[in-house]
Amino acid sequence: MRTLSRSTTTRTLVGVVATSALLLGAAPTATAGTSSATATTVATTTPSAAAYTASAADRRIASMLTARVTTARFGTAFTGAVLDAGSDTTIWSKNGDTGYMPASTTKLVTASNALSLLGPDTQLTTRIRSGSTKNRVIVEGAGDPSVTSAQLDSLASRTAAWLRAQTITYARVYVDDDIFPTPTLAPGWKQSYVPASIAPVRGLVRDQIANSDTSAEAARYYAVRLKAHGIATVGYYGRLDATAGSTVITSRMGAPLSTSVSRMLLNSDNEIAESLHKLVGVKLGQGATWTGARAAQTKQLTAQGLKATALYDGSGLSRSDRLSALQLARVMDRGLDARYRATLWPLQSAQAMPTAGRTGTLTSRFTTAASKCAVGKVWAKTGTLNDVVSLAGFTQGTDGRVKVFAFVVNGKSSTTTLKQNIDMLAATVNGCY
């Protein structure tokens, strides 16, 4: 009944930079969600261990990080790693294999899984189906986090035309959103996270509105628009399963998956992350329960030659999640690999990855004397919980080679000072000594 449909749009990467090169200091030319046809790719590498010889820049990075990663700054629960992206060689590591709570850097895993399995051009289809009687209209959600008011209005307009053609002047509106189960807390979530940090994730949502029942809210909006398009008496009547053979009155494909991934990474959107996490579970036949989605997450990571210590969600809110710096760095490193650019390009896109001091969750970061020289030259995903600060991404060293890094701190309050110290480490990799 529910399928993931793929658009037939041909991808043309514009602005792809030569291997191991970056558009240093270049500001993004479009907002998050830009299609692959217009996105600027800021880094690509093709691993070659034979081509790597430790440079003076690498030795300097390792020396400075060793000196700067002190217990006074970062406490005792720290994991950090820096890789040379062109050869996958570890330049520096401290507790690199030790897993800690990664917070929202987990979204790099979610992005990698969704993009590699579903593809960046996949579009989810929201359908309007006829119920057991023709005046019963069912809005069937596909788990698409990109559905907009305009799209629902368009569906309502087409539905109204169909109803009039059937000489029907009124309708009862229902919603079918059981592609995802009734929302519950993920393992490791605090009760206070809902709705403060994340709204309940359901199979239908309009404009990413935070609401306790996004499916009902979207269906009510659709009902209002259906009435505006000439159906005299209409209302929302609750949930109703659409049967497999029921008539599809009309349908609408949402934005490409790359749009949702870009918004998730740039703004650290928890609801999008959990939608993508569940969709991976659905695609792999594991289902969208927390147990099923977790099993699918592990399976897809393994298929990519990656692994996780322990993950229980897609957003990184879970306090049971564990990732090491080397695991995070390898996920990021794969995202930069030219061999996987066709599917993982958002992980190397200036429109998707926050840019130091300029966009997304890094807009107000990299402001101190120790880090400001890296403004516009570091692309990274942030992570923050009350006692977690993390950062994972990439930059170019002074030797011209792309470096991948990941730093995770647990057990210290996520103060501005701690974030500034993490920024200092990323800037060190860039060459701010």
N, C-alpha and C positions, 0 to 999 in steps of 0.2 A: 504493500500500500504506500509505503514511503520510500522514496529513492533519492539518491544524491545525483543530480544531473550536472553535466559539465558543459560549459559554453563552448562554442566552436570558434571563438575569437582567436585570431592568430597573434601570438606574442612577438613583439619586436622590442628588444631592449635598446633603449636610447641612452647614451651617456655612459655606457659600460667602460670602465677604465681598464687599462692594460694590467696584466698580471702583476700582483704585488704593488699596485699603485693606489693612491688615494687622491680625492679632490680636497686637498688640504685647505681648510678654512672656508670651503664653499658652503653657503647657506642652502637649505633645501629650496627647491624651486616650485614645490607644490605641497599641498596639505596631505596628511595621512589619508591613506585610502586610494592614493593615485594608482592607476592601473599599471601593469608592467610595461605598457607601451610608452609611458611617460616618466616612470620612476628613474631616479638617478642612482645607479649602483656605485657605491663608494669603494668597494674593495673586492677583488677576486684573487684567489691563489690556486695554484696547482701543486700539491705536495710533491716534494722531491728531496728525500733525505740526502742524496748524494750531492746536492747543490748547496747544502748548508755547512758553513764553517762559522763557529762562534765569532761574532764581530766585536770590535771594541765597544760598540753601543750595547750589545748584549751583556758584556762583562760589566759595563757601567750600570746597566739596569739592575743586574743581580746584586752588585755591591751596594747600590743605593737603597734597594728594597730591603736588603738584610739590615741595613743601618736604620731604616725608617720604621720597619715593622717591630715596634717595641711593645712590651706588655703594658707600659704606662699608657700608650695610645689605644691599643686594641684589646687589652685583656689577654686571657689565656685561651679563649675559645675562638680561634682564628684559623681559617684555611685560605691559602692564596696560591696562585699559580700563574705563570706567564709562558706562553708557547710562541715559537716562531711558526706562523701560519703556513709558510711556504714549504716547511719540512716536517711539521708536527713535532718538532723537537722542543723539549722542556728547557726553557732558559733559566727559570727560577721557580722554586716551590718551597712553601713552608706549610707543613701539615697538609700537603696537597691532596692526600687520599683520605683525609678525615672528613666525615659527613657532618654538616651542621644544618640548622634550619636555613633554607635559602631565601625565604620570603618570595617576593615577586620575580626574582630571577628565574624561578620555576617556569615562568611564561615563555622562556626561550625553548624549553623542552616541549611545552604545549604547541608553540608555533612550529617547531621542527616536525613534530608528529603529524599535525594537521596538514601542513604543506606537503610533506613527503607522501602521505597516504592519500589525501583527497585532491591535492593539486591546487595551485594558486588561482586557477581560472574556474574552479568549480563554483557553480551558483545553485543555491537551494531554492526550491520552488514552493511557494505558498499557494495552496489551492482552495477554491470555493467549490464545495460539493453540494449536491441536492440530497436531502434526507429521504426518509421513507415516504413523505408526501412532498410535492413540489414547492410548497410554501415553507418548508423547513430548509434553511440554508446553513451549511456547516463551514466554518473557517478552519481549514486544516493547516496547523503550524508544522513547519519542517525543521524547527530548531535554528532558524536563521536569525542571527543577532543584528542583521542589517535592514530589517523591514522598516519602512518609513510610513509616515502618515499619508504622503502622496501616493505611495503604492497601494495602500489600503483603500484610499479614495478611488483610485483607478479600478480596483477590483469591484468596489461597490457600484461604480458607474456601469461596468460591464454586466454585473449581476442584475441590476435594475432593468437593463435592456432585455436580458434573457427572460426575466420574470414577466415583463410586459408582453413579450412575444408569446408567452404561455397564458396570457390574459389573467395573470395573478397580480393583484394590487396590494397584497400585504404579505409579510414574511416573518417568521420566527428565526432568530439568529442563534446558532450554537457554536461552540468551539470544540475542536478535537486537537489536543496538544499532548497526547500520550506518547509521542516519540521520546519524551523525557518523563521519568517518573515524578510523582508528587515530591516537591523539594523537601529535603531533610538536611541536617547538619552533616558535613563530611567528617570523617574521623580526624580528630585534632582541631576542629573548629570550636571556638568559644561561642556560647550563645549570643554574646554581645556583638559578634561580627555581623549578625543579621538583625536589622537592615543597615547598621552603621557602615559596614565595609562592603557588603554585598547584598543585593536584593535576591529573593528566591528565584532561581533560574528555571524557567519553564519553556515549553516548546514554541511559544509565540510571544513576541514583545514588539512594541511600537516605539520607534525613536529612542530605544534604549532607556525608556522611562523606568525609574526605580519604583516598583510597586509590589505589594505583597502578592498580587495575582495579576501578572502582566498579561496573561492570556485573556482573562476576562476583560481587562482594561482595553486591550486591542480590539476584542470582539464588540465591545460596547461602542467604541469609536467607529468601527465598521458599520454597525447598525445605524448610528446617527447619520453617517454619510449615505447609507442606502436610502434612508428616508429623504435626505436632501436631494437625492436623484430621482425622486418621484414615487417611491413606494409608500403609500399612505399610512399604513399602520405597521410598525416594526418595533422589535425589542429584542433584548438579549435574554435567552432562556436557560443558559448554563452549558454544561458539557454534554457531548453526545459523540459516540464513536462513528466515524464515517466507514461505511462498508466498502470492501475492496472493489466491488463492481458498481458503485454508485456513480452517477453522472458528474463529471467535472464541468461545472458551469463556466469557470474561467480560472486562470492561473497567472502567476507573476513570478519571474525569476528575480532573486535578490542580487545584491552586489557580489562581485567575485570574492572568493574566500580571502584573497590577498588584502582586500579592503578591511575586512574584519581583523585579520592578523595585524595589519599596520596600526589600526586604532588601538588594539589591545596593547601592543608593544609601546607605542608612543605615549599613551595615556595611562598605562598600567590598569586597564579595564578588567575588573574581576569577573563581571558577568559574561563578557565575551570569552574570557579564558575558560570558564566552566562550560559554556556552550560548546566550544571547540573540543574540549576534553571529552564531553559526552558524545559528540558526533563521531569522534574516533572510535569510541566504544560501539556505537551503532554500526559503523562501517565494517568493523572487524567481527561483527556478530556476537560481541560480548554483552551488548546492551548498555543502557545509559545509567544504570545504578552506580553507586560509588565503587562497589566491588567489580562490576563489569568494566567500567571505564578505567579503573586502575589496572586490571588485567590487560586490557587493550593497550594502555599506555606503555606497560612493560614490554609487551610483544612488539610494538612498533619501534621502541627504542632499540631493542635487540636486533630487529631487522635492519636498523641503520648502523649496526656495529657499535652502539652506545649502551650505556647502562645507567641505572640510578641506584643509590643506596636504599632509599625508601621514599616513595611519593604516594600521596593519598588524594590529591586533587590536581586541578590544572592551574589554579591561581597562585598558589604558594601561601595561602592563608593558614593551611594546616600546620599546627605545631608539632605534628608527627613527621612532617616532611624532612628528609635529609638528603643533601647533595654535597659532594666535595668540590673544591675549587677546580680540580683537574677534570671532574665530570662535566661541570659547567663549561669550562674552557673548551673541552672537546666537542660539546654540542655547538658552541659558537664557532669553533674552528671548521666544523663540517659545513656550517652555513656559509662560510666564505669560500669553500672549495668550488672552483670553476666547474668541476664535473657535475655538481648538483645545482648549478645556478638556475637552470630552467624551472626547478621546483622551489628552491629555497631562497630565491632572490630577495624577498622582503627582509631577510636577516642581514643583508648587506646594503639595504636601501636607506638613503638619507631621509626619505619620507616616512619610514617605519621605525627606524632605530633612533631614540633620542640622541640629540647632538649636544655635546658639552657646551653649556652656557647659552644655548640657543633655542632648543625645541624640546617639547614633551616634558617628561619628568626631570630633565636636566637643565631646563630653562634658567633656573635660578641657582645653578651649581657652578663650580669651578670659578670661584670669585676671590680666592685668597692668593697671596703672593706665590705660594707654592704650586698653585694649579692653574692660574689664569692664562699662562702661556699656552695651555692646551685647549683653550676655547675654540670650538669649531673643528677640532682635530681628533676628538675622541667620540666614538659612537658606542653607547652602552645601555643596557637594561638595568634599572635600579630595583632595589628591594628594600622594604622597610616594614618592620613590626615594632612593637614597643621596645623590644630588646634584641632587635636584629637590624643590621645594615649590611647590604650587599651590593655589588656592582660587577657586571660581567659584560665584556664587549671587546672592541678592537681599536687599534690606532696604528700609526706608522712610526717606527723608530727613526732615530737620526741616521741609521744606515740605509733607509729607504725600504726596509722590509716590513711587512704587516705583522703586528704582534697581537696575539689574543690574550686576554687576561680575565681572571675572576678572583674576587676578594669577598670573603664572607666573615662577618663578625657576629657572634652571639654573646649573650650575657651582659651586654652593656646597653644603657639607655640610648635610644636612637636620637641623640642630640645633633644639633647643627654642627658642633665641633667634630663629632665622630664622622659625620658625612663628609665634612671638609677634609678630614684625614684620609678617608677612602678615596676622595677625589685626588688627593695628593699622590696616592699610589698609582692611579691611572695616568696622571700627568707625568709621573716618573717614567712610566713605560714609553710615553710619547717623547720624552727627552727633556723634561723640565727638571733639571738637577739642582 
